[in-house]
Amino acid sequence: MKRTFKAAVAILTAIVLSPLVGYAMNAENDPSYYLIKDEAISFTEADSGKAVTPEQMKELGLSKEMDKNPLAVGAIINTGAAAWGVITSGAPSSGVDASHATATPGLSFNWNALTGWKGPKEIIYSYKVTNLMGIDVIKVKYKIAFFYGGTEDSTKVPANTMKENTYVPVSIGENTPKEPIIGSYIINFTVRPVEIDIKWGWKFDLTVKMSDPMNIGTKLRPIAYLQSELYWSVSNALSTKGGNWAYGVDGLGNFKDLTQDIKGINDGLPVPEQIKTAPEVNWN
């Protein structure tokens, strides 16, 4: 009796699933399955604007290089990563959770000496690819997030830090008064996957490359600026296409999608090699 029941269930399951399996096999054998009909991208943005104390992430280390090659007063550097993978072959890249970029003072940076952080500001992008059969073959979401507005607190500068790092002359002369540098910086800039849904036979890769930080303010009132380019590629058995999305953020909390400004610059270039793991850092 039990065997008869199990056999009946197996037969019924086969009857129900066979049309679906047949449809999937036919779909994957149809060239239309591998041809793109439409691409769509959208985003949502959130920012509380409240003061916060962000978690201190691992610095990837430029201090030894700064000892060898001192930076100019007011210089802004990235103590995080210059590049990392976000999605590799349709899965979160190894090390993506620990990868981040910063734009902080090069000479006077000390975690405890920067206060007034706000955020995180978060922008979630949704990217969807639909094939000629009307199937959404790629649906991914990735989140850009960063803390901003951190500024120098001279009362918390360690005693062994040169005051010239945090104070600069306001005019030329030996005895001229000095004013403190009051900047607006960026920390913990991240790009991470939120959702990944990719159909059989399709691949999607996403890699971040950061520009060097810039000061878009003044020497006394520096404003950090970071620009990121997200290189993406979509591929299947018939074709591969790719491009990049560019974004700019600053220490005042502003976010700008620069993709339209740079559209066409990289047309015709080969798809960049994907980064398998986060860059390793040698502390020796």
C-alpha positions in Angstrom: 0.0 0.0 0.0 2.8 2.4 0.9 4.7 1.6 -2.3 1.5 2.2 -4.3 1.0 5.5 -2.6 4.7 6.6 -3.2 4.5 5.5 -6.8 1.3 7.5 -7.3 2.9 10.6 -5.8 5.9 10.2 -8.1 3.8 9.9 -11.2 1.7 12.9 -10.2 4.8 15.0 -9.5 6.2 14.0 -12.9 3.0 15.0 -14.7 3.0 18.4 -13.0 6.7 19.2 -13.4 7.3 17.8 -16.9 5.7 20.7 -18.7 7.8 23.1 -16.6 11.0 21.2 -17.2 10.2 21.0 -20.9 9.5 24.7 -21.1 12.8 25.5 -19.4 14.8 23.3 -21.7 13.1 24.7 -24.8 13.6 28.3 -23.5 17.3 27.7 -23.0 17.7 26.2 -26.4 15.9 29.2 -28.0 18.3 32.0 -29.1 15.8 34.5 -27.8 16.6 33.3 -24.3 20.1 34.8 -24.6 19.2 38.0 -26.3 18.5 41.2 -24.3 15.2 43.0 -24.9 15.5 45.6 -22.2 17.6 46.9 -19.3 16.3 49.0 -16.4 18.0 50.7 -13.5 16.4 52.5 -10.6 17.4 53.7 -7.1 16.2 54.7 -3.7 18.0 57.0 -1.3 17.9 57.3 2.5 19.8 59.4 5.0 18.8 60.2 8.6 21.1 63.2 8.8 21.6 62.4 12.5 24.9 62.4 14.4 26.3 59.0 14.8 29.4 57.1 16.0 30.3 54.8 13.1 32.1 51.5 13.6 35.8 51.8 13.1 36.8 49.6 10.1 40.2 48.3 9.5 42.6 50.8 7.9 44.5 49.3 5.0 47.6 51.2 5.9 49.4 54.1 4.4 51.1 55.4 7.5 54.5 53.9 6.6 54.4 55.4 3.2 53.5 58.8 4.7 56.5 58.5 7.0 58.7 58.1 3.9 56.9 60.6 1.8 55.3 63.3 3.9 52.1 64.7 2.5 51.2 68.4 2.3 49.2 70.0 5.0 45.5 69.5 4.3 46.1 66.5 2.0 43.3 64.0 1.9 44.0 60.3 1.4 42.2 56.9 1.1 43.3 54.6 3.9 41.0 51.9 2.7 40.9 49.9 -0.5 41.4 51.2 -4.1 39.4 48.4 -5.7 37.4 45.4 -4.8 34.9 42.9 -6.2 31.2 43.2 -5.4 29.6 40.4 -7.4 31.6 37.6 -9.1 29.9 35.1 -11.4 26.6 35.8 -9.9 27.6 35.5 -6.2 28.9 38.0 -3.6 32.7 38.4 -4.0 35.1 37.2 -1.4 36.0 40.0 1.1 33.3 42.4 0.0 32.0 42.8 3.5 35.4 44.1 4.7 36.1 46.3 1.8 35.7 50.1 2.1 37.3 53.4 1.1 37.9 56.6 3.0 38.7 60.3 2.5 40.4 61.5 5.6 43.3 63.9 6.6 46.6 62.4 5.5 48.9 63.8 8.3 46.6 64.3 11.2 44.2 61.4 10.9 43.3 59.9 14.2 40.0 58.1 14.7 39.3 59.7 18.1 40.3 63.2 16.8 37.5 63.2 14.2 34.0 63.9 15.4 30.6 65.0 14.1 29.9 62.0 11.8 26.5 61.7 10.2 24.9 58.9 8.3 25.1 56.4 6.9 23.8 57.8 3.7 22.5 54.8 1.7 21.6 54.5 -2.0 20.2 51.2 -3.2 20.3 50.6 -7.0 18.2 47.9 -8.8 19.4 46.6 -12.1 17.2 44.3 -14.3 17.8 42.6 -17.6 14.9 41.2 -19.6 15.4 38.8 -22.5 13.4 38.6 -25.8 11.2 36.0 -24.2 10.1 38.4 -21.5 12.0 36.7 -18.7 13.9 38.8 -16.2 17.2 36.9 -16.4 19.2 39.2 -14.2 17.8 41.1 -11.1 20.4 42.5 -8.7 20.4 45.2 -6.0 23.5 46.8 -4.6 23.9 49.4 -1.9 26.3 52.3 -1.8 26.7 53.7 1.8 29.0 56.1 3.5 29.4 58.3 6.6 30.2 62.0 6.2 30.8 65.3 8.0 33.5 64.1 10.3 35.8 67.0 11.3 38.9 67.7 13.4 38.7 68.2 17.1 42.0 69.7 18.1 41.5 68.9 21.8 41.7 65.2 20.9 44.9 65.4 18.8 47.5 63.1 20.4 50.5 64.9 22.1 53.0 63.4 19.7 51.1 64.7 16.6 52.6 67.9 15.1 50.3 70.9 15.6 51.3 72.0 12.1 49.1 69.1 10.9 46.0 70.6 12.3 46.8 74.4 12.3 48.0 76.5 9.3 49.0 80.1 9.0 46.4 82.6 7.9 48.9 84.9 6.2 52.6 85.1 5.3 55.0 85.9 8.1 57.0 84.3 11.0 54.6 85.4 13.8 51.3 85.3 12.0 48.4 83.7 13.8 47.3 80.2 12.9 43.8 78.8 12.5 42.7 75.3 12.9 41.7 73.2 9.9 38.0 72.3 10.1 37.2 69.8 7.4 34.4 67.5 6.2 35.5 64.0 5.6 34.2 60.6 4.5 34.7 57.2 6.0 33.4 53.6 5.4 32.4 54.1 1.8 31.1 50.7 0.8 29.4 49.0 -2.1 27.7 45.7 -1.3 25.2 43.3 -2.9 21.7 43.3 -1.4 19.9 40.9 -3.7 21.1 38.6 -6.5 18.7 36.7 -8.8 20.3 35.4 -12.0 18.8 32.8 -14.3 20.6 29.7 -15.6 23.0 30.4 -18.5 23.6 34.1 -17.5 26.4 35.7 -15.6 26.8 39.1 -13.9 30.0 40.6 -12.5 30.5 43.9 -10.6 33.8 45.5 -9.5 34.5 48.8 -7.7 37.5 51.1 -8.5 38.0 54.2 -6.5 39.6 57.5 -7.6 42.1 59.2 -5.3 40.3 61.5 -2.8 40.2 65.2 -3.6 39.8 68.4 -1.6 37.0 70.4 -3.2 37.0 73.0 -0.4 39.9 75.2 0.8 43.1 74.6 2.9 41.4 75.8 6.1 38.0 74.3 5.3 38.7 71.1 3.3 35.8 69.1 1.9 36.6 65.5 0.9 35.4 64.1 -2.4 35.4 60.5 -3.6 34.5 59.1 -7.0 33.8 55.5 -7.6 33.4 53.6 -10.9 31.5 50.3 -10.9 32.5 48.2 -13.8 29.8 45.6 -14.7 29.5 42.8 -17.3 26.6 40.7 -18.5 27.4 37.5 -20.3 25.9 34.3 -21.6 26.7 31.6 -24.2 26.1 34.1 -27.1 27.5 37.4 -26.0 29.2 39.6 -23.4 28.6 43.3 -22.8 29.8 45.6 -20.1 30.2 49.2 -19.0 30.5 51.3 -15.9 28.4 53.3 -13.6 30.1 56.3 -11.9 29.2 58.0 -8.6 30.6 60.9 -6.6 30.2 61.7 -2.9 31.5 64.5 -0.7 32.1 65.2 3.0 28.9 67.3 3.2 26.8 64.2 2.4 26.1 65.0 -1.3 25.7 62.1 -3.7 25.7 62.4 -7.5 25.2 59.8 -10.2 27.8 60.7 -12.8 27.0 57.9 -15.2 25.4 60.1 -17.9 28.3 62.5 -17.7 30.8 59.8 -18.7 28.6 57.7 -20.9 30.4 56.7 -24.1 33.9 57.2 -22.8 34.5 53.5 -22.4 32.5 52.3 -25.4 34.4 49.7 -27.3 36.8 48.9 -24.5 37.2 45.3 -23.4 35.4 44.2 -20.2 37.8 44.7 -17.2 39.1 41.7 -15.4 37.0 40.9 -12.3 38.6 41.0 -8.9 38.3 37.7 -7.2 39.2 38.8 -3.7 39.8 42.0 -1.7 43.3 43.4 -2.1 45.8 42.0 0.5 47.7 44.4 2.7 51.3 43.7 3.8 52.0 45.2 7.2 55.7 44.1 7.2 
